[in-house]
Amino acid sequence: MVQGHGTTEARRTAMARSRPLVLSALLIGALATATGCGTDEGEGAWERSGGSGAAHAAESARSVESARAAESAAAPAPRERRSTPSDDRTAAGPASASGSGAAPSVRRICSTERLKLTVGRKDVGAGNVYLPLVLTNTSASACTLTGFPGVSLLDADGALIGEPAARRGASHSTIPLSPGGSASALLHTLNEGVTDTPCWKSATSIRVYPPDSFRAMKVAADSFRVCGGVFDVEAVRSGGGA
């Protein structure tokens, strides 16, 4: 009986000692179960939070891209710049403000259609003969003459006598001719007998090309003939040369 009683006591003592261990195991198991079922802490909670944050960031990015696309579609497209009348006027207008701003003057040349050709009074003296060739502006607007005319002598058949007149002296400045105004160029030769060189035959007409013109004019020679091998013409100057 004593032995049975001792055995019972021993069992009770062992059970008392193992009870705290069982309670601890049960408590740990309960905590583990609670953590695995989705508490606000622990590894399972971090995974859920991270997953929902990534989805939220992706959704925000898609919203920003959609807003940008909508703004780009709403903005007006840039229009092609085209020339305007003001641009054309500026391009074709005078020089910039740093320049003079004045349009360059245009020189209107006296053409044969604007001119009348006559001869002035012949001047004979000191072995020389001068005959003015007078060009008068018959138009209603001003024009200019510059430089030397081309001059030749013609016979009654219109054939050339000798060589064309050589240029004598320097060219003068541009001569403006108002309507009715005149300019003149002096023909020059020598008196007969001044040299041993024979005279040319008498001319019937004088053919004149005004400066800067390719059309000729004719006038009666007024008994002009070349002697001494000298035949030249001066540049045009203002006035009739009388």
Secondary structure per residue as TSV (DSSP state, phi and psi in degrees):
chain	resnum	aa	ss	phi	psi
A	1	M	-	360.0	-41.1
A	2	V	H	-61.6	-40.6
A	3	Q	H	-65.6	-37.3
A	4	G	H	-69.9	-36.0
A	5	H	H	-66.4	-39.2
A	6	G	H	-64.6	-37.6
A	7	T	H	-66.8	-38.6
A	8	T	H	-65.7	-40.9
A	9	E	H	-63.9	-39.3
A	10	A	H	-64.2	-40.1
A	11	R	H	-65.1	-42.1
A	12	R	H	-61.7	-41.7
A	13	T	H	-63.3	-42.9
A	14	A	H	-65.1	-39.5
A	15	M	H	-67.4	-37.8
A	16	A	H	-64.3	-38.6
A	17	R	H	-71.0	-34.6
A	18	S	H	-81.2	-16.9
A	19	R	H	-61.2	-46.3
A	20	P	H	-59.3	-36.1
A	21	L	H	-66.3	-39.6
A	22	V	H	-66.5	-42.3
A	23	L	H	-61.7	-40.4
A	24	S	H	-64.4	-41.9
A	25	A	H	-63.8	-41.5
A	26	L	H	-63.5	-40.1
A	27	L	H	-64.3	-44.1
A	28	I	H	-63.1	-41.1
A	29	G	H	-62.8	-39.2
A	30	A	H	-65.0	-41.1
A	31	L	H	-63.2	-41.5
A	32	A	H	-63.4	-40.5
A	33	T	H	-65.1	-40.8
A	34	A	H	-64.7	-39.3
A	35	T	H	-65.4	-43.0
A	36	G	H	-68.4	-20.4
A	37	C	T	-89.8	7.4
A	38	G	T	103.8	47.8
A	39	T	-	-74.3	174.5
A	40	D	S	-81.5	0.6
A	41	E	S	-127.7	169.3
A	42	G	S	93.6	177.9
A	43	E	H	-63.9	-40.2
A	44	G	H	-63.0	-39.3
A	45	A	H	-64.9	-39.0
A	46	W	H	-63.7	-39.9
A	47	E	H	-64.3	-42.0
A	48	R	H	-66.8	-41.3
A	49	S	H	-63.8	-43.1
A	50	G	H	-64.4	-39.6
A	51	G	H	-64.1	-44.8
A	52	S	H	-67.6	-33.2
A	53	G	H	-66.3	-42.0
A	54	A	H	-63.9	-40.0
A	55	A	H	-65.3	-38.5
A	56	H	H	-65.0	-40.6
A	57	A	H	-63.8	-42.0
A	58	A	H	-63.6	-40.3
A	59	E	H	-63.8	-40.0
A	60	S	H	-63.5	-41.9
A	61	A	H	-61.8	-41.7
A	62	R	H	-64.2	-35.1
A	63	S	H	-66.3	-42.7
A	64	V	H	-62.8	-44.6
A	65	E	H	-62.7	-38.9
A	66	S	H	-64.9	-39.8
A	67	A	H	-65.0	-41.0
A	68	R	H	-64.8	-42.3
A	69	A	H	-63.1	-39.4
A	70	A	H	-66.4	-40.2
A	71	E	H	-64.7	-40.7
A	72	S	H	-64.5	-37.9
A	73	A	H	-70.5	-32.0
A	74	A	H	-77.8	-25.8
A	75	A	S	-70.1	138.9
A	76	P	-	-69.0	141.5
A	77	A	-	-71.9	143.4
A	78	P	-	-63.3	135.0
A	79	R	-	-89.8	149.3
A	80	E	-	-70.0	131.1
A	81	R	-	-79.3	129.6
A	82	R	-	-118.3	156.5
A	83	S	-	-65.8	139.9
A	84	T	-	-114.9	162.4
A	85	P	H	-55.1	-36.4
A	86	S	H	-65.9	-37.6
A	87	D	H	-62.5	-43.1
A	88	D	H	-62.8	-40.2
A	89	R	H	-66.2	-38.5
A	90	T	H	-65.2	-41.7
A	91	A	H	-67.6	-35.6
A	92	A	H	-94.6	-0.8
A	93	G	S	-80.3	-172.3
A	94	P	-	-69.6	178.8
A	95	A	-	-64.3	170.2
A	96	S	-	-64.4	171.5
A	97	A	T	-63.2	-21.3
A	98	S	T	-72.4	-19.2
A	99	G	S	-87.5	-170.1
A	100	S	-	-71.4	-28.8
A	101	G	-	81.4	-6.1
A	102	A	-	-92.4	137.2
A	103	A	-	-69.4	139.5
A	104	P	-	-64.4	141.0
A	105	S	-	-74.6	146.3
A	106	V	-	-105.6	126.8
A	107	R	-	-85.4	120.0
A	108	R	-	-95.7	112.0
A	109	I	B	-76.4	140.9
A	110	C	-	-75.7	106.5
A	111	S	-	-84.5	169.6
A	112	T	G	-62.1	-28.0
A	113	E	G	-66.8	-22.0
A	114	R	G	-95.2	-9.4
A	115	L	E	-113.5	154.1
A	116	K	E	-121.8	132.7
A	117	L	E	-105.1	128.4
A	118	T	E	-138.8	170.6
A	119	V	E	-112.9	143.9
A	120	G	-	-88.7	-163.8
A	121	R	-	-79.3	130.1
A	122	K	-	-70.8	138.4
A	123	D	E	-117.3	119.2
A	124	V	E	-119.7	127.2
A	125	G	E	-178.3	144.9
A	126	A	T	54.7	37.8
A	127	G	T	81.0	0.5
A	128	N	E	-113.9	151.4
A	129	V	E	-126.0	127.7
A	130	Y	E	-123.1	134.9
A	131	L	E	-131.1	115.9
A	132	P	E	-75.1	133.8
A	133	L	E	-100.3	118.1
A	134	V	E	-106.6	129.1
A	135	L	E	-115.5	120.1
A	136	T	E	-115.3	135.4
A	137	N	E	-79.4	111.9
A	138	T	-	-98.7	2.8
A	139	S	S	-86.8	176.9
A	140	A	S	-93.3	3.5
A	141	S	S	-132.8	159.9
A	142	A	-	-73.9	153.8
A	143	C	E	-151.2	178.3
A	144	T	E	-132.9	157.2
A	145	L	E	-130.9	138.0
A	146	T	-	-142.4	127.1
A	147	G	S	96.9	-151.9
A	148	F	-	-101.8	143.3
A	149	P	-	-83.8	162.7
A	150	G	E	-98.6	128.6
A	151	V	E	-131.3	134.4
A	152	S	E	-139.1	157.7
A	153	L	E	-105.4	139.0
A	154	L	E	-123.1	148.5
A	155	D	-	-89.6	-172.5
A	156	A	T	-64.3	-23.3
A	157	D	T	-90.4	-0.4
A	158	G	S	84.2	9.6
A	159	A	-	-83.2	150.5
A	160	L	E	-72.3	137.2
A	161	I	E	-107.0	120.3
A	162	G	S	64.5	-149.8
A	163	E	-	-104.7	156.1
A	164	P	-	-60.7	157.4
A	165	A	-	-64.6	138.5
A	166	A	E	-81.5	158.0
A	167	R	E	-81.3	137.8
A	168	R	-	-124.8	128.7
A	169	G	S	80.5	-173.8
A	170	A	-	-92.2	158.8
A	171	S	-	-76.3	142.0
A	172	H	-	-89.7	172.5
A	173	S	-	-68.4	168.1
A	174	T	-	-59.5	134.1
A	175	I	E	-102.9	114.5
A	176	P	E	-81.6	136.8
A	177	L	E	-120.3	112.9
A	178	S	-	-76.0	165.9
A	179	P	T	-53.5	124.5
A	180	G	T	89.0	-8.5
A	181	G	-	-76.9	158.6
A	182	S	E	-131.1	152.9
A	183	A	E	-135.3	159.8
A	184	S	E	-141.7	155.6
A	185	A	E	-131.9	133.2
A	186	L	E	-90.0	123.6
A	187	L	E	-82.9	144.1
A	188	H	E	-137.3	137.2
A	189	T	E	-148.9	-170.5
A	190	L	E	-113.0	159.4
A	191	N	-	-69.7	151.8
A	192	E	T	-63.8	137.7
A	193	G	T	90.4	-7.3
A	194	V	S	-67.7	-37.0
A	195	T	S	-127.5	172.1
A	196	D	S	-81.2	-7.1
A	197	T	S	-71.2	127.7
A	198	P	-	-68.0	157.2
A	199	C	-	-81.1	157.0
A	200	W	-	-77.1	165.1
A	201	K	-	-68.9	155.5
A	202	S	-	-63.9	141.7
A	203	A	-	-90.3	148.9
A	204	T	S	-93.3	-36.8
A	205	S	E	-144.5	160.9
A	206	I	E	-115.2	126.2
A	207	R	E	-98.8	128.8
A	208	V	E	-127.2	129.9
A	209	Y	E	-102.0	109.9
A	210	P	-	-59.3	156.9
A	211	P	T	-53.4	139.2
A	212	D	T	63.7	22.9
A	213	S	-	-124.5	147.2
A	214	F	S	-111.0	11.0
A	215	R	S	-115.6	135.1
A	216	A	-	-92.9	156.3
A	217	M	E	-125.0	154.7
A	218	K	E	-127.0	150.3
A	219	V	E	-147.1	153.1
A	220	A	E	-60.9	143.3
A	221	A	-	-75.3	-19.2
A	222	D	T	55.2	49.0
A	223	S	T	58.2	28.1
A	224	F	-	-84.8	131.9
A	225	R	-	-144.0	156.0
A	226	V	-	-93.6	133.5
A	227	C	-	-133.7	159.7
A	228	G	T	70.3	10.3
A	229	G	T	71.4	16.3
A	230	V	-	-114.7	123.3
A	231	F	-	-151.0	107.2
A	232	D	E	-143.6	169.4
A	233	V	E	-139.7	143.3
A	234	E	-	-92.2	166.6
A	235	A	-	-69.6	158.0
A	236	V	-	-67.5	145.1
A	237	R	E	-136.2	163.2
A	238	S	E	-68.5	144.0
A	239	G	S	101.4	167.7
A	240	G	-	-84.1	-10.9
A	241	G	-	71.4	21.3
A	242	A	-	-77.3	360.0
